[in-house]
């Protein structure tokens, strides 16, 4: 890991995503989940690009919004449809639990890059292809988690950067 001002990711993940952003120069980015990754990676987009981060925890969305200095970044707070998911302590969410969170991007896309790093990741992956531009790319953070693999089967081209820890 880099440090307190960088995403909570392994070094090779940060390097790979930074490289992809610099190389692809996406005009529109969607990120499900917000945090230090939003603040760090958005520095690699061009001044005419847009970065949309969707966050379900209100306090966290506010904190990231107040910390954000990039005018091209918009933090969208979209609470869970199921109130039991209002914090980050519970996993195992379904599409219905996060319907609004999953559907908000329909009015914002298409996206050249989609980063799935929030809640309901399987449902996010299933929706992501409908929001992706023709030559777009989807990044799934924590792809080493086997519970997400079922949602990747529909993608014809895949590349996994796996950490040394599989769960």
C-alpha positions in Angstrom: 0.0 0.0 0.0 1.2 3.5 -0.7 0.0 5.7 2.2 -2.8 7.7 3.7 -3.3 9.8 0.5 -3.6 6.8 -1.8 -6.3 4.2 -2.3 -6.6 1.2 0.0 -5.2 -1.1 -2.6 -2.0 -3.0 -3.2 0.8 -1.2 -5.0 0.4 -3.1 -8.3 -3.3 -2.3 -8.4 -2.7 1.4 -8.0 0.0 1.3 -10.7 -2.2 -0.7 -13.1 -5.2 1.6 -12.7 -3.1 4.8 -12.9 -1.5 3.4 -16.1 -4.9 2.6 -17.6 -6.3 6.1 -16.8 -3.2 7.7 -18.4 -3.3 5.5 -21.4 -7.1 5.4 -22.1 -7.8 9.0 -21.2 -11.5 8.3 -20.5 -13.9 11.2 -21.0 -16.5 9.7 -18.6 -15.7 7.6 -15.6 -18.2 5.8 -13.3 -17.1 4.6 -9.9 -19.4 2.6 -7.6 -18.1 3.3 -4.2 -16.1 6.4 -3.3 -13.1 7.2 -1.2 -9.4 7.8 -1.4 -9.5 6.0 -4.8 -11.9 8.7 -6.1 -9.6 11.5 -4.9 -6.4 9.8 -6.1 -7.3 8.4 -9.5 -9.4 11.4 -10.6 -6.1 13.4 -10.9 -5.3 11.3 -14.0 -8.3 12.4 -16.0 -8.2 15.3 -18.5 -9.8 18.7 -17.6 -12.7 18.0 -20.0 -13.5 14.6 -18.5 -16.1 13.7 -15.9 -15.8 11.4 -12.9 -19.0 10.2 -11.2 -18.7 8.3 -7.9 -21.8 6.8 -6.4 -21.8 6.3 -2.6 -24.5 4.9 -0.4 -23.2 6.0 3.0 -24.3 9.6 3.5 -21.6 10.7 6.0 -18.9 9.1 3.8 -20.2 10.8 0.6 -20.2 14.1 2.4 -16.6 13.6 3.7 -15.3 12.7 0.2 -17.2 15.6 -1.3 -15.7 18.0 1.1 -12.2 16.6 0.5 -12.5 16.6 -3.2 -10.8 19.5 -5.0 -11.3 18.3 -8.6 -14.2 20.2 -10.2 -14.6 17.3 -12.7 -15.6 14.9 -9.9 -19.2 14.6 -8.8 -20.0 12.5 -5.7 -23.6 11.2 -5.8 -25.1 10.0 -2.5 -27.7 7.3 -3.3 -28.9 5.6 -0.1 -29.7 1.9 -0.2 -33.2 1.0 -0.9 -33.1 -1.4 2.0 -32.3 0.6 5.1 -30.4 -2.3 6.7 -27.5 -1.5 4.3 -27.2 2.2 5.3 -23.7 1.5 6.7 -20.7 -0.6 5.6 -21.2 -3.3 8.2 -23.4 -5.7 6.2 -22.6 -7.6 3.0 -24.7 -9.8 0.7 -26.8 -7.1 -0.9 -29.2 -7.9 -3.8 -30.3 -5.8 -6.8 -33.4 -4.7 -5.0 -31.5 -3.6 -1.9 -29.5 -1.1 -4.1 -31.8 -0.5 -7.1 -31.5 3.3 -7.1 -27.7 3.1 -6.6 -27.4 0.7 -9.5 -29.7 2.7 -11.8 -28.5 6.2 -11.3 -25.8 5.9 -14.0 -28.5 5.4 -16.7 -28.9 9.1 -17.0 -25.2 9.9 -16.8 -23.5 7.6 -19.3 -22.2 6.0 -21.4 -18.9 5.6 -19.7 -15.5 4.9 -21.0 -14.4 3.4 -17.7 -16.4 1.9 -14.9 -14.8 1.0 -11.6 -16.7 -1.4 -9.4 -15.5 -0.9 -5.8 -18.7 -0.4 -3.8 -21.7 -2.3 -2.6 -23.7 -4.9 -4.5 -20.7 -5.6 -6.8 -22.3 -8.6 -8.5 -25.3 -6.4 -9.5 -23.0 -3.6 -10.4 -21.1 -5.8 -12.8 -24.4 -7.0 -14.3 -25.5 -3.4 -14.9 -22.1 -2.1 -15.9 -22.2 -3.5 -19.5 -25.4 -1.5 -20.1 -23.6 1.7 -19.2 -20.4 1.1 -21.0 -19.3 2.8 -24.2 -18.4 0.5 -27.1 -14.7 0.5 -26.4 -15.1 1.0 -22.6 -13.4 -0.9 -19.8 -14.7 -2.2 -16.5 -12.4 -2.7 -13.5 -13.5 -4.8 -10.6 -11.6 -4.1 -7.4 -11.1 -7.2 -5.2 -11.6 -9.5 -8.1 -9.8 -12.2 -6.1 -13.1 -12.6 -4.1 -14.6 -15.7 -5.5 -18.2 -14.5 -4.7 -17.8 -12.0 -7.6 -16.7 -14.4 -10.2 -20.2 -15.5 -11.3 -20.9 -12.0 -12.6 -17.8 -11.9 -14.7 -18.8 -14.9 -16.9 -20.7 -12.7 -19.4 -17.6 -10.7 -20.3 -15.7 -12.1 -23.3 -12.4 -10.4 -22.6 -11.1 -10.5 -19.0 -7.8 -9.9 -17.2 -7.5 -10.5 -13.5 -4.9 -8.8 -11.3 -5.0 -11.0 -8.3 -3.4 -10.3 -5.0 -1.6 -13.1 -3.2 -4.5 -13.5 -0.9 -7.6 -15.3 -2.3 -10.8 -15.4 -0.3 
